[in-house]
């Protein structure tokens, strides 16, 4: 699996879980604006027609991933609190960890 797809999947799944847990009342402490932005990001990512068409190989999900990452970064404290409450490793979601993973996988691919 391409590293960008793996990272995209981790972030998308994290936001989807947070929205679902809030909607079902499992987690009640996510601020409304964070929930609203997460719903927007997931809706945007689900659309086939967006800024970069998903059909473009290696680039099609770049805009989707950027929107999802922006929402996580904008609401970092709220989502970190959610992650901890659910036993999710925040390290796995954070930008620094993701950058290290991309660089490591990219380096391996170029050998």
C-alpha positions in Angstrom: 0.0 0.0 0.0 1.3 3.4 -0.9 2.3 5.4 2.2 0.0 8.3 1.3 -3.0 6.0 1.1 -2.1 4.4 4.5 -1.9 7.8 6.2 -5.1 9.0 4.5 -6.8 5.8 5.7 -5.6 6.3 9.3 -6.8 9.9 9.4 -10.1 9.3 7.7 -10.9 6.4 9.9 -10.0 8.4 13.0 -12.4 11.3 12.1 -15.1 8.9 11.1 -14.8 7.1 14.5 -14.9 10.4 16.3 -18.1 11.6 14.5 -19.8 8.2 15.0 -18.9 8.1 18.7 -20.2 11.7 19.2 -23.4 11.0 17.2 -24.1 7.8 19.2 -23.4 9.5 22.5 -20.4 7.3 23.3 -18.2 10.5 23.5 -19.9 13.7 24.5 -17.0 16.1 24.9 -16.1 16.9 21.3 -16.9 20.6 20.7 -19.6 21.3 18.2 -17.3 23.1 15.8 -14.8 20.2 15.7 -17.7 17.8 15.0 -19.0 20.1 12.3 -15.6 20.4 10.6 -15.1 16.7 10.8 -18.4 16.0 9.1 -17.5 18.6 6.4 -14.1 16.9 5.9 -15.6 13.4 5.6 -18.3 14.6 3.3 -15.7 16.4 1.1 -13.5 13.3 1.0 -16.4 11.1 0.1 -17.3 13.1 -3.0 -15.9 11.9 -6.3 -15.9 15.4 -7.8 -13.7 17.8 -6.0 -10.7 20.0 -6.6 -8.5 17.1 -7.7 -10.5 14.3 -9.3 -10.0 11.1 -7.4 -9.4 9.3 -10.7 -6.0 10.9 -11.1 -3.4 8.3 -10.0 -1.2 9.3 -7.0 -2.8 12.7 -6.7 -6.6 12.1 -6.6 -6.8 12.0 -2.9 -4.3 14.7 -2.1 -7.0 17.4 -1.6 -9.2 15.0 0.4 -6.2 14.2 2.6 -5.4 17.9 3.0 -8.9 18.7 4.2 -8.9 15.9 6.7 -5.5 16.8 8.0 -6.4 20.5 8.3 -9.5 19.6 10.4 -7.4 17.4 12.7 -4.7 20.1 13.1 -7.3 22.9 13.6 -8.9 20.9 16.4 -5.8 19.1 17.7 -6.6 19.5 21.4 -10.1 18.3 21.1 -9.2 15.3 19.0 -6.2 14.5 21.2 -8.6 14.4 24.1 -10.9 12.1 22.2 -8.1 9.8 21.2 -6.9 9.4 24.7 -10.4 8.7 26.0 -10.8 5.9 23.4 -7.4 4.4 24.0 -6.2 5.5 20.5 -2.5 6.4 20.2 -2.4 10.1 19.4 1.2 9.5 18.2 -0.3 7.5 15.3 -2.4 10.5 14.3 -0.1 13.4 14.8 1.7 15.2 11.9 5.2 14.5 13.2 4.6 10.8 13.3 3.0 10.8 9.9 5.8 12.8 8.4 8.4 10.4 9.8 6.4 7.4 8.3 6.2 9.0 4.9 9.9 9.9 4.9 10.8 6.4 6.0 8.7 4.7 3.4 9.7 7.0 0.7 13.4 6.4 1.5 12.8 2.6 1.3 11.1 2.9 -2.1 14.0 4.8 -3.6 16.6 2.2 -2.6 
